[in-house]
Amino acid sequence: MSIKQQAHEIVDQLPDDANWNDLIKSLYRNQKITLGMTDLELTQNQLSEAEISTIMARIESSSTMPDDMRDTKSYNPGNEATLGMVAGIIAIFFAFVFPPITWIAAPIAVIAGAMGVKHHQPKAWVPILMAIVSMAPIMIMLSEHMDYFK
């Protein structure tokens, strides 16, 4: 018997008011679809309704994306929050290595972060925090040197 004949036979056995889920369940019940099935399920001759529901749930859950992956509209690579985060990372990285770069990058991070906060961009406060963190070593060094001149 060809796969086409088997498919016709399965479809003919469905009730008239069957939907797509009923068809998929019938195909799983007859093991014509193996996607999402475990090795144990593949070796069984007949699958129970619970086992079919488990397979369907696995397939459904694997096709859904996490919430943070669905909404990509709020992320624009050129927006203020992103610019501020890049500047903040640069400021933190160069805080100990070459401080003059931090003196330039930290104010950019603060300004871009403030603009992002003004435009209600998500996580726009992060660049401001990064700038503060990057300036901490410089402030500590300056305070130690000020004590030297007293």
C-alpha positions as CSV (number, residue, x, y, z in Angstrom):
1,M,0.0,0.0,0.0
2,S,1.4,3.4,-1.0
3,I,1.7,6.4,1.4
4,K,-1.0,8.1,-0.6
5,Q,-3.4,5.2,-0.1
6,Q,-2.6,5.1,3.6
7,A,-3.2,8.8,3.9
8,H,-6.6,8.5,2.2
9,E,-7.5,5.7,4.5
10,I,-6.6,7.8,7.6
11,V,-8.5,10.8,6.3
12,D,-11.6,8.6,5.4
13,Q,-11.7,7.3,9.0
14,L,-12.0,10.9,10.4
15,P,-15.4,12.2,11.4
16,D,-16.9,14.9,9.1
17,D,-16.4,17.6,11.7
18,A,-12.7,16.8,12.2
19,N,-10.1,19.6,12.4
20,W,-6.4,19.8,11.7
21,N,-5.5,18.6,15.2
22,D,-7.7,15.5,14.7
23,L,-5.8,14.7,11.5
24,I,-2.4,15.2,13.1
25,K,-3.5,13.0,16.1
26,S,-4.6,10.3,13.6
27,L,-1.4,10.5,11.8
28,Y,0.5,10.1,15.1
29,R,-1.8,7.3,16.2
30,N,-1.0,5.5,13.0
31,Q,2.7,6.6,13.3
32,K,2.8,8.2,9.9
33,I,4.4,11.3,11.4
34,T,7.5,10.7,13.5
35,L,8.5,14.3,14.1
36,G,8.6,15.0,17.8
37,M,8.5,11.3,18.8
38,T,11.0,9.7,21.1
39,D,12.7,6.4,20.2
40,L,10.4,4.6,22.7
41,E,7.3,6.1,21.0
42,L,8.6,5.1,17.6
43,T,8.9,1.4,18.6
44,Q,5.4,1.1,20.1
45,N,2.8,-0.4,17.9
46,Q,-0.1,1.7,19.2
47,L,0.1,5.1,20.9
48,S,-2.4,6.1,23.6
49,E,-4.3,9.4,23.6
50,A,-2.1,10.6,26.5
51,E,1.1,9.8,24.6
52,I,-0.2,11.6,21.5
53,S,-1.1,14.6,23.6
54,T,2.4,14.6,25.1
55,I,3.9,14.6,21.6
56,M,1.6,17.4,20.5
57,A,2.6,19.4,23.6
58,R,6.3,18.9,22.9
59,I,5.9,20.1,19.4
60,E,3.8,23.1,20.4
61,S,6.2,24.2,23.1
62,S,9.2,23.8,20.9
63,S,7.6,26.0,18.2
64,T,6.9,28.9,20.6
65,M,9.5,31.6,21.2
66,P,10.4,33.2,24.5
67,D,8.6,36.5,25.1
68,D,11.8,38.5,24.7
69,M,12.3,37.1,21.2
70,R,8.9,38.0,19.9
71,D,9.1,41.8,20.2
72,T,12.0,43.0,18.2
73,K,10.4,46.3,17.3
74,S,11.7,48.1,20.4
75,Y,15.3,47.3,19.5
76,N,16.8,49.6,17.0
77,P,20.6,49.3,16.6
78,G,20.9,53.1,16.1
79,N,18.9,54.2,19.0
80,E,20.2,56.2,22.0
81,A,20.1,53.3,24.5
82,T,22.3,51.2,22.2
83,L,24.7,54.0,21.6
84,G,24.9,54.6,25.3
85,M,25.6,50.9,26.0
86,V,28.4,50.7,23.5
87,A,29.9,53.9,24.9
88,G,29.5,52.5,28.5
89,I,31.2,49.3,27.6
90,I,34.1,51.2,26.0
91,A,34.3,53.5,29.1
92,I,34.4,50.5,31.5
93,F,36.9,48.6,29.4
94,F,39.4,51.5,29.2
95,A,38.9,52.8,32.7
96,F,42.1,51.1,33.9
97,V,43.8,50.7,30.6
98,F,43.7,54.1,29.1
99,P,41.6,56.6,31.1
100,P,41.4,59.4,28.5
101,I,39.2,57.2,26.4
102,T,36.9,56.7,29.4
103,W,36.7,60.5,29.9
104,I,35.2,60.7,26.4
105,A,33.1,57.6,26.4
106,A,31.5,58.1,29.8
107,P,29.9,61.4,29.0
108,I,28.6,60.0,25.7
109,A,27.1,57.1,27.6
110,V,25.4,59.5,30.1
111,I,24.0,61.8,27.4
112,A,22.8,58.9,25.2
113,G,21.3,57.1,28.2
114,A,19.5,60.3,29.3
115,M,18.1,60.8,25.8
116,G,17.0,57.1,25.8
117,V,15.3,57.6,29.2
118,K,13.6,60.7,27.8
119,H,12.3,58.7,24.8
120,H,11.1,55.9,27.1
121,Q,13.5,53.3,25.6
122,P,13.8,50.1,27.5
123,K,16.9,49.7,29.7
124,A,18.1,53.2,28.7
125,W,19.3,53.7,32.3
126,V,22.0,51.0,31.9
127,P,24.5,53.3,30.0
128,I,24.2,55.9,32.8
129,L,25.1,53.2,35.4
130,M,27.9,52.0,33.2
131,A,29.3,55.5,33.0
132,I,29.2,55.9,36.7
133,V,30.9,52.6,37.2
134,S,33.6,53.5,34.7
135,M,34.3,56.8,36.4
136,A,34.7,55.3,39.9
137,P,38.4,54.2,39.4
138,I,39.2,57.7,38.1
139,M,37.5,59.3,41.1
140,I,39.4,57.1,43.5
141,M,42.7,57.8,41.9
142,L,42.0,61.6,41.9
143,S,41.0,61.6,45.5
144,E,44.3,59.8,46.4
145,H,46.3,62.4,44.5
146,M,44.4,65.3,46.1
147,D,45.5,64.0,49.5
148,Y,49.1,64.1,48.2
149,F,48.9,67.8,47.4
150,K,47.4,68.8,50.8
